[in-house]
Amino acid sequence: MPILGSAGTTAILLLALVVRAEVAVGEHSFSAGVTAYERGDFDTAARAFHDSASAQPAAGTFLNLGNAEWKRERKAGAILAWERALWLNPREGNAKTNLAFARSTAQLESPQLAWHEVASTWLPADAWVWIAAVSLWLTGAMLVLPGIFRGRKSSWHQGVAALGLGVFILSLPANFGVITRSRTGFITAMETPLRLTPTANAEMVTKLSAGEPARLIRTRGNFLFIRTSHAEGWVASEELELICGR
């Protein structure tokens, strides 16, 4: 007797086909980007790497996208791409080096992070969720399973449960840091006006540089209220790109 009905089987097959198609698109676009980059066609390379990253996000793809954007003299796009590379792989040394050089050249500062956000950069963002989930499951299993199977809890059950609980508690600040850090974004255009109210004709507080980091606080219609290291106000939604997308 089949476990899944025809509808369930069809859904699984469609999902598998979609995943394979996305992987194929990502690989094809990445290869096209490398070819275009090597011949000096950085506009085509940037588009290809962007398509590849959209279909199959990877730190290496974002690294190459940042390189292509920098060659196009689009420093905001380059900084955003390299930051996204580090979001996926904090050990991507080339992205760190490129960011330091770009910010030194453009006289831009790095995002200001709280201590729990700094902790969240030690591992890929998704890893902290897995650590919390596995450690909590392990704690529950060690406390519940012996009773279910009518076994006696031994000292090693309690030790493993204590270890799992400790890891879970220690992972909470980093998980919170991932959530708050995901609201970090970067200004996309040169001399972006920071306005006092969420209207196109509002009084301008100051102008922001392309690639400047900002923290998203709230949204209202097509405007975003953001905070930088020196000012706060409203920008149009297309003038800020978050590190993990929207």
matplotlib code that plots the C-alpha trace (Angstrom):
import matplotlib.pyplot as plt

x = [0.0, 1.5, 2.3, 1.6, -1.3, -0.9, -1.2, 1.5, 3.8, 3.2, 4.0, 7.3, 8.3, 7.5, 9.5, 12.4, 12.2, 12.1, 15.1, 17.1, 16.0, 17.2, 20.5, 21.0, 20.1, 22.6, 25.4, 24.8, 24.7, 27.8, 29.7, 28.5, 29.5, 33.1, 33.4, 32.2, 34.4, 37.5, 36.9, 36.3, 32.6, 31.8, 28.2, 27.3, 29.3, 27.4, 24.0, 25.0, 26.4, 23.2, 21.0, 23.2, 23.0, 19.2, 18.8, 21.4, 22.8, 26.5, 29.3, 31.6, 28.9, 28.4, 32.1, 32.4, 29.3, 31.0, 34.2, 32.2, 30.3, 33.5, 34.9, 31.7, 32.5, 29.4, 30.8, 27.4, 26.6, 30.1, 29.9, 26.4, 27.5, 30.6, 28.5, 26.1, 29.1, 30.1, 26.5, 26.6, 30.3, 31.9, 35.3, 35.4, 38.7, 38.6, 35.3, 36.7, 39.8, 37.8, 35.4, 38.3, 39.8, 36.5, 35.6, 39.1, 39.0, 35.4, 35.9, 32.9, 32.4, 31.5, 28.1, 28.0, 27.1, 26.1, 27.9, 25.3, 25.4, 29.2, 28.7, 26.3, 29.1, 31.2, 29.1, 26.9, 23.5, 21.6, 23.9, 22.7, 19.1, 20.3, 22.5, 19.6, 17.1, 19.4, 20.5, 16.9, 15.8, 18.7, 17.8, 14.2, 15.1, 17.4, 14.7, 11.7, 12.9, 14.0, 10.5, 8.8, 10.9, 10.6, 14.3, 16.0, 17.7, 21.4, 24.0, 25.0, 21.4, 21.4, 24.9, 23.9, 20.7, 22.6, 25.1, 22.3, 20.5, 23.8, 24.4, 20.9, 21.1, 24.5, 23.1, 20.2, 22.2, 23.7, 20.2, 18.9, 21.9, 21.0, 17.5, 18.6, 21.5, 19.2, 17.8, 21.2, 21.2, 23.3, 22.4, 22.3, 22.7, 25.1, 23.9, 20.7, 18.5, 17.6, 14.3, 12.5, 9.1, 8.1, 7.2, 9.2, 9.0, 9.9, 12.7, 16.1, 18.1, 21.3, 22.7, 23.9, 26.8, 26.4, 27.4, 26.8, 25.4, 22.1, 19.7, 16.1, 13.7, 10.3, 8.4, 5.6, 4.3, 7.2, 9.4, 11.8, 12.8, 16.5, 19.2, 22.9, 25.8, 25.2, 21.5, 18.1, 15.2, 13.3, 14.5, 12.6, 12.4, 14.5, 17.3, 18.2, 19.1, 19.1, 22.0, 19.6, 17.2, 13.5]
y = [0.0, 3.4, 5.7, 8.8, 9.5, 10.7, 14.3, 14.0, 12.2, 14.8, 17.6, 16.0, 15.5, 19.1, 20.3, 18.2, 19.5, 23.1, 22.6, 21.0, 23.8, 26.5, 24.7, 24.4, 28.1, 29.1, 27.0, 28.2, 31.9, 31.5, 30.1, 32.9, 35.4, 34.0, 34.0, 37.6, 38.7, 37.2, 39.1, 42.3, 42.6, 43.5, 44.6, 41.2, 39.5, 41.4, 40.5, 36.8, 36.6, 38.3, 35.7, 32.9, 34.3, 34.7, 31.1, 29.5, 31.8, 31.1, 33.0, 32.6, 33.9, 37.0, 37.5, 37.5, 39.7, 42.2, 42.1, 42.7, 45.6, 47.2, 47.0, 48.8, 51.5, 50.6, 50.6, 50.2, 47.1, 45.7, 46.3, 44.8, 41.7, 41.2, 41.6, 39.0, 36.7, 37.0, 36.5, 33.1, 32.3, 34.5, 32.9, 34.2, 36.0, 37.6, 39.3, 40.7, 42.0, 43.6, 45.3, 46.8, 48.1, 49.5, 51.2, 52.7, 54.0, 55.4, 56.6, 54.5, 52.9, 49.4, 48.6, 49.1, 45.8, 45.0, 42.3, 39.6, 40.6, 40.2, 36.7, 35.9, 36.6, 33.7, 31.2, 31.3, 32.8, 29.6, 27.6, 29.2, 28.0, 24.5, 24.6, 25.8, 23.3, 20.2, 21.1, 21.6, 18.4, 16.5, 17.9, 16.8, 13.4, 12.7, 13.7, 12.1, 9.0, 6.9, 7.2, 6.3, 3.2, 2.4, 2.7, 4.2, 7.6, 7.3, 9.9, 10.1, 10.9, 13.8, 14.9, 15.0, 16.8, 19.4, 19.8, 20.3, 22.8, 24.7, 24.9, 26.0, 28.8, 29.9, 30.0, 32.3, 35.6, 34.7, 33.8, 37.1, 38.8, 37.2, 38.6, 42.1, 42.1, 41.1, 44.7, 46.1, 47.6, 49.7, 52.9, 52.1, 55.5, 58.4, 61.5, 59.8, 62.3, 61.4, 63.1, 64.3, 62.7, 59.9, 62.1, 62.9, 66.6, 66.5, 68.5, 66.9, 66.1, 65.2, 63.2, 59.7, 58.1, 55.1, 52.0, 53.7, 51.2, 51.9, 50.1, 49.7, 50.7, 50.7, 51.1, 53.3, 52.8, 53.1, 54.7, 53.3, 54.9, 54.2, 55.1, 55.6, 56.4, 60.1, 60.7, 59.1, 59.8, 58.5, 57.1, 55.6, 51.8, 51.4, 53.4, 50.8, 47.1, 44.8, 42.4, 39.4, 40.9, 41.8]
z = [0.0, -1.0, 1.9, -0.2, -2.5, -6.0, -5.0, -2.4, -4.8, -7.4, -4.9, -3.9, -7.6, -8.4, -5.4, -6.5, -10.0, -8.8, -6.5, -9.4, -11.7, -9.2, -8.8, -12.6, -13.0, -10.3, -11.7, -15.3, -14.2, -12.0, -15.0, -17.2, -14.6, -14.4, -18.2, -18.4, -15.5, -17.1, -20.4, -18.5, -19.1, -15.5, -16.2, -17.6, -14.8, -12.1, -13.6, -13.9, -10.3, -9.1, -10.8, -9.5, -5.9, -6.2, -7.4, -5.1, -2.4, -1.6, 0.0, -3.1, -5.4, -3.3, -3.1, -6.9, -7.2, -4.9, -7.0, -10.2, -8.6, -7.4, -10.9, -12.1, -9.5, -7.6, -4.0, -2.3, -4.3, -3.6, 0.1, 0.3, -1.6, 0.6, 3.7, 2.5, 1.8, 5.5, 6.6, 5.0, 5.8, 8.5, 7.7, 4.1, 4.5, 1.0, 1.8, 5.0, 3.2, 0.5, 2.9, 4.9, 1.7, 0.3, 3.6, 3.9, 0.3, 0.6, 4.2, 5.4, 8.8, 9.6, 11.1, 14.9, 16.6, 20.1, 22.0, 21.2, 17.5, 17.5, 18.9, 16.1, 13.6, 14.9, 12.9, 9.8, 10.7, 10.1, 12.3, 15.5, 14.9, 14.4, 17.5, 19.6, 18.1, 18.4, 21.9, 23.1, 21.5, 23.1, 26.5, 26.1, 24.8, 27.7, 30.2, 28.6, 26.7, 29.7, 31.2, 27.9, 27.5, 31.3, 31.8, 34.7, 34.3, 34.8, 35.6, 31.9, 30.9, 33.4, 32.2, 28.6, 29.4, 31.4, 28.6, 26.0, 28.2, 28.7, 25.0, 24.3, 26.9, 25.5, 22.0, 22.8, 22.7, 19.3, 18.0, 19.2, 17.6, 14.2, 14.5, 15.3, 12.9, 10.1, 10.3, 9.3, 5.8, 3.5, 1.6, -2.1, -3.8, -3.5, -1.5, -0.4, 1.5, 5.0, 5.7, 8.8, 7.9, 5.5, 2.5, -0.6, 0.0, 3.7, 5.2, 4.7, 7.9, 6.1, 3.1, 3.4, 1.4, -0.8, 1.2, 4.6, 7.2, 8.8, 11.2, 10.1, 12.9, 11.3, 8.0, 6.9, 3.4, 1.0, 3.5, 6.1, 9.4, 9.9, 12.3, 11.5, 13.8, 13.4, 12.5, 12.1, 9.8, 6.8, 3.4, 0.5, 0.6, -2.5, -1.0, 1.7, 1.2, 4.2, 4.7, 4.5, 1.9, 2.5]

ax = plt.figure().add_subplot(projection="3d")
ax.plot(x, y, z, "-o")
ax.set_aspect("equal")
plt.show()
